[in-house]
Amino acid sequence: MDSQYKSSGNGGIESGSITIRDREVTMANKRSMRGCDVVLRFLALALCLAAAVILGVSKETKMVAMTLVPTQPPVTVPATAKWHYLSAFKYFMVANCIACGYAAISLVLSLANRNGKKGITKLIILLDLVMVVLLFSAIGAGGAIGLIAYQGNSRVQWNKVCNVFDKFCRRGAASFGLSIAASIAFFLLVVLAIHNLHRKN
């Protein structure tokens, strides 16, 4: 009887220690997930902000030769490249500003939602996915214009302009690269959140 009691007592202690260990592992995983979430949101915020600022301050003026009359020599006139001259770049700028503002708001919501309420979590996942789609569409629209500016299109007689406005094109390319990185950060947030919900269920 005593040996049976001791055995059952040891089993109770072992099961209790296993339960405590499982809780500690679960808490550590939650802290790790929360830390990754905060880092990715802050990264997305910083990348969207940097992309918008770099494109927003990009401006270049060059003297360009234009032929007004075929029989007369070309006339040199100043030409300026700015982001708001193209509707695709306007869309790109607005999309990055929206994503930046949302990243700041979602960062606050994520820090406030420590209990992990499913309603708020699912809303954040949905909005993260919307940001991925928004940024990808803006990158695609602006990238198409940037490719024409870099290569031109001989079939429709569109000349490339990046050989003239090289500084503006380089800054635009850097802005698009940062926006791509931000969209990847939002996509990783969606994957991380779905994985976390799957583990809970």
C-alpha positions in Angstrom: 0.0 0.0 0.0 2.8 2.4 0.9 4.7 1.7 -2.3 1.5 2.2 -4.3 0.9 5.5 -2.5 4.4 6.7 -3.1 4.2 5.7 -6.8 0.9 7.6 -7.2 2.3 10.6 -5.3 5.4 10.7 -7.5 3.2 10.5 -10.6 1.2 13.4 -9.4 4.3 15.5 -8.8 5.6 14.5 -12.3 2.4 15.4 -14.0 2.2 18.7 -12.1 5.8 19.6 -13.2 4.9 18.6 -16.8 1.9 20.9 -16.7 3.9 23.8 -15.3 6.6 23.2 -18.0 3.9 23.2 -20.7 2.6 26.4 -19.5 6.0 28.0 -19.4 6.6 26.8 -23.0 3.2 28.2 -24.1 3.9 31.6 -22.5 7.4 31.7 -24.1 5.9 30.9 -27.5 3.3 33.7 -27.0 5.9 36.2 -26.1 8.0 35.2 -29.1 5.0 35.5 -31.4 4.1 38.9 -30.0 7.7 40.1 -30.3 7.8 39.0 -34.0 4.5 40.7 -34.6 5.6 44.0 -33.1 9.0 43.9 -34.9 7.3 43.2 -38.3 4.7 46.0 -37.8 7.3 48.5 -36.8 9.4 47.4 -39.8 6.5 47.8 -42.2 5.7 51.2 -40.8 9.4 52.4 -41.2 9.6 50.9 -44.7 6.4 52.5 -46.0 7.3 55.8 -44.5 10.8 55.7 -46.0 9.3 54.7 -49.4 6.9 57.6 -49.4 9.4 60.2 -48.2 12.1 59.2 -50.7 9.7 59.4 -53.6 8.0 62.5 -52.2 11.2 64.5 -52.1 12.5 63.3 -55.5 12.8 66.1 -58.0 15.2 66.6 -60.8 15.4 69.4 -63.4 17.5 69.0 -66.6 18.0 71.0 -69.7 16.4 69.1 -72.6 16.8 69.8 -76.3 13.4 70.1 -78.1 12.8 70.4 -81.8 9.9 72.8 -82.4 10.3 73.3 -86.2 12.0 70.7 -88.3 14.0 73.3 -90.3 15.2 75.1 -87.2 17.9 73.9 -84.7 16.6 72.4 -81.4 15.8 74.6 -78.5 17.1 73.8 -75.0 14.3 74.1 -72.4 14.3 73.1 -68.7 12.3 69.9 -67.9 11.4 68.7 -64.3 10.6 65.2 -63.2 8.3 65.0 -60.1 6.3 62.1 -58.7 2.9 63.9 -58.9 3.2 64.3 -62.7 2.2 60.6 -63.1 -1.1 59.1 -61.8 0.6 55.7 -61.1 3.1 57.4 -58.9 0.3 59.3 -57.1 -1.4 55.9 -56.4 1.9 54.5 -55.2 2.4 57.4 -52.8 -1.2 57.3 -51.5 -1.0 53.5 -51.0 2.2 53.8 -49.0 0.8 56.6 -46.8 -2.3 54.5 -46.1 -0.1 51.4 -45.3 2.1 53.5 -43.0 -0.8 55.0 -41.1 -2.4 51.5 -40.8 0.9 50.0 -39.5 1.0 52.6 -36.8 -2.6 52.0 -35.7 -2.3 48.2 -35.9 0.9 48.4 -33.8 -1.0 50.1 -31.0 -3.9 47.6 -31.4 -1.6 44.7 -31.3 0.1 46.0 -28.1 -3.3 46.7 -26.5 -4.7 43.3 -27.4 -2.6 41.3 -25.0 -5.4 38.9 -24.2 -5.5 37.9 -27.9 -9.2 38.5 -28.5 -10.2 36.6 -31.6 -12.4 39.4 -33.0 -9.6 42.0 -33.0 -7.1 39.4 -34.2 -9.2 38.4 -37.2 -9.9 42.1 -38.1 -6.1 42.8 -38.0 -5.4 39.8 -40.2 -8.0 40.9 -42.7 -6.6 44.5 -42.8 -3.0 43.1 -43.1 -4.1 41.2 -46.1 -5.7 44.3 -47.6 -2.4 46.2 -47.1 -0.6 43.4 -49.0 -3.0 43.7 -51.9 -2.9 47.5 -51.9 0.9 47.7 -51.9 1.3 45.0 -54.5 -1.2 46.7 -56.8 0.6 50.1 -56.3 4.0 48.5 -56.9 2.7 46.9 -60.1 1.2 50.1 -61.4 4.2 52.3 -60.6 6.6 49.6 -61.7 5.1 49.4 -65.2 5.6 53.2 -65.6 9.1 52.9 -64.3 10.0 50.1 -66.7 8.8 52.3 -69.6 10.8 55.2 -68.3 13.9 53.0 -68.1 13.6 51.1 -71.3 11.1 53.1 -73.4 8.8 51.5 -76.0 9.9 51.7 -79.6 6.5 50.4 -80.9 4.6 53.4 -79.7 7.5 55.8 -80.0 7.9 56.3 -76.2 11.5 57.3 -75.5 13.2 56.3 -72.3 13.8 59.1 -69.9 15.9 57.6 -67.2 19.0 58.3 -69.2 18.1 62.0 -68.7 16.6 62.0 -65.2 18.9 59.4 -63.8 18.8 60.6 -60.2 15.0 60.7 -60.1 14.9 57.1 -61.5 17.4 55.8 -58.9 15.4 57.3 -56.1 12.2 55.9 -57.5 13.7 52.5 -57.7 14.9 52.7 -54.1 11.4 53.7 -53.1 9.8 50.8 -54.9 12.3 48.4 -53.3 11.4 49.6 -49.8 7.7 49.3 -50.6 8.2 45.7 -51.8 10.0 45.0 -48.5 7.0 46.5 -46.6 4.5 44.4 -48.5 6.6 41.3 -47.6 6.5 42.3 -44.0 2.7 42.6 -44.1 2.5 39.2 -45.8 4.6 37.6 -43.1 2.3 39.2 -40.5 -0.7 37.4 -42.1 1.2 34.1 -42.2 2.3 34.5 -38.6 -1.2 35.3 -37.4 -2.9 32.5 -39.3 -0.3 30.0 -37.9 -1.0 31.3 -34.4 -4.7 30.9 -34.8 -4.2 27.4 -36.2 -2.1 26.4 -33.1 -4.8 27.8 -30.8 -7.5 25.8 -32.5 
